[in-house]
Amino acid sequence: MMRKNESCPRDVKDKLMKEALILFTNKGYSATSVREIVEAAGVTKPVLYYYFKNKEDIYLEMIKDVMQHFEELLNKVHASNMSSSERIICLLSDLFDVSIEHLDYIRLFHSIFFGPPQGAPNFGFENFHEVIIEELMSIVKDGIKSGEFKKGKEQDVVIILTSITISAIDDNLAHASPLFNVKDLKRMLNLVINIMKK
């Protein structure tokens, strides 16, 4: 059995998470056992328990890893001196890039959120969506206040912007040869932003 003070290669933890992700996605969270995860990773249960308390802990670690990237991009937008238009493009194109980079995780989270109950820990994905909406609303209001955007129905604009971004991500989830890449997304976002400026 592995002792706590022994150093363990990061790639073992990554392998456990990778194999758990494949099993969660293909079989479902509740149908996947710890035994299956360790067998797929080629390790023993004590090795898994060195890194994780249980199956739930693996799932929460996956969410934590992805959410950390999303938090970093929100902080990046907050800390910038960009115009409101640039902040919108930066936030949503980075959101798209992070989602594509972690597409397997996004696919799993979608299946758990939109699918039948699987016994996975409740994370509150809707809260994350609300954070993005609130951030965009704040940016649009800043743009109106500065005179960059004309006054209008801010909520409608935010819904349109997020809908375009979600459609682009969903297209990549659904198709092996997606129609959307980040360049296409930016082009479409700019169409909406240009209307906001007229």
N, C-alpha and C positions, 0 to 999 in steps of 0.2 A: 504494500500500500504506500502511496506517495505521502511524504511528510510535508507539512505546510511550509517549512523553511527551505525545501528543495526548489530550485528554479525549474520552471516548466516552460517549454517553448510556446510562444504565442500561436504558432501554427497549429498546435493541438486544439487549443480553444477555438480557433477559426474553423478547423475541420469539424469539430462538434457542432458548431453553429450552422455550418454549411450543410451538413447531413441532416440536421434537424429541420432546416428550412425546406429541403427537398421533401422530406417525409411529411412535414406539416402541410405543404402545398399539395402533394399528391394524394395523401391519405386523409388529411384533416387533422387538426390539432388533437382532438379527443381520442382519435383512433390510433395515434402514434404513442408507442411506449418508450420508456427510457431504455429498455433492452434493445429495441430496434435502433435507437440513435447510436448507442455505443457499438453495436455490431456494424452498423454502416460506417462509423468513423474508425473502426479497427482498434478500439481501446476497451478498457474495462470500466465497470461502473464506478470503482473508486477514483479513476481518473476524471470521469465526468463530475463526480461530487467534489473533486478538488476545485473545480472552476465554478460549478453551479450547485445551488441547493437542491434543485429539482427541475422538472420539465418546464414548469411555469417560469422559473428564473431564466431559462434559455430564451423563452419567448419575450420576456420583458427586456432582456439584454439586446435582442434584435431591435425592438422598438426604440430603446434608449440610443442605440448606435445611429439609427436613421434620424430620430428627432434631434440629436445633437447637431447633425448637418443642417437641418432646417432652422434651428436656433441660431447657428452661426450666420446663415444668410440673412435672417431678420436683423441680427446685430450689425451686419455689414451695411444694410440699407439705413438703419438708424444712425450709424456713425458717419455716413457720407454727406458731402456737400453738393450732391447732385440735384438737378432740377426734379420737379415732380414727375415729369415724363420719363426721365432717366431712371428714377427710383422704381417706377412701375415696371419698366422693361427689365431692370436689374433683378427685382424681386421675383417676377414671374418666370423669367428665363432661367434664373438660378434654381427656382423651385422645380421647373421642368427638368433641368440637368440632374439635380439630386435624385429626382424620381426615376429617371432613366438609368442613372448609375446604380440604383437600388431597386430595379424593376421587379426582381423576384420577391423582395420584401413587400413592395407595394401590392403585388399580386396576392400574397398571403393575407395582408391586412384587409384588402378588398373582400376576399373570400370569407373572412371572419366577420367583418362588419356588415356585409350585404347578404351573407349566406345564413343557413340555419345555425342555431346556437351550437357551439362546439366545445363549450366549457373552458375556453381561453379566458385569461384574466381580462376584466373590463379595463380598457385603457382610456376611453373617451375620445375617440378619433374626431367626433363632432366638435370637440373643444378646439382642436388644432385648426379645423376649417374656420371656426369663428375667429381665431387669432389672425388668420390670413385676411379674412373679410375686414376685420377691424383695422388692420394695418393699411390695406388698400384704401379704405374709407378715409383714414387720416391723411394719406398721401393726396388723394383727390381733393379733399377739403383744403389742404395746404396750397395746392395748385390753383384753386379758385380764389383763395385769399390773396395770393401773390399776383393774381391777374394772368397767370399762365393758361388757366382753363376758364371757359365761360361758365357762368352759374347755370345749374341744371339739376337734374335728378341724379344725385351722386350714387344713390343705392342702385339705380338701374345700370349705371356705368360700371360699378364694381361687379355686379352680377354678370354683365357681359364679359368683362375682362377675365373673371375667374372661370366662366363657362368655356371660353376659348382655351384656357390653359388646361382645364380638366379634360376637355375633348382631345387635346394634343397628347396628354399622358395616356388616356384611355385608348387612343389609336395605337400607341406603342404597346400597350398591354394586349390588345386584341389581334394585332397583325404581325406576322413574321417580317413583312416588308412594309413598315409603317409609312403613311403619307406625310406625317409631320416630323420635322426636325426642329432644332432650336431657331434656325434661320427663318423657317416658315412661321413659327410662333411669333417671333419678333415682328415680322412683316404684318401679320394680322393684328397684333396688339397696336402697332403704329397706326393702322387704319382707324381704330377706335380713338386713339389719342389725338389724331389729327382732327377728327370730328369734334372732340372736346375743346379744341383750340379755336374753332371757327366761330 
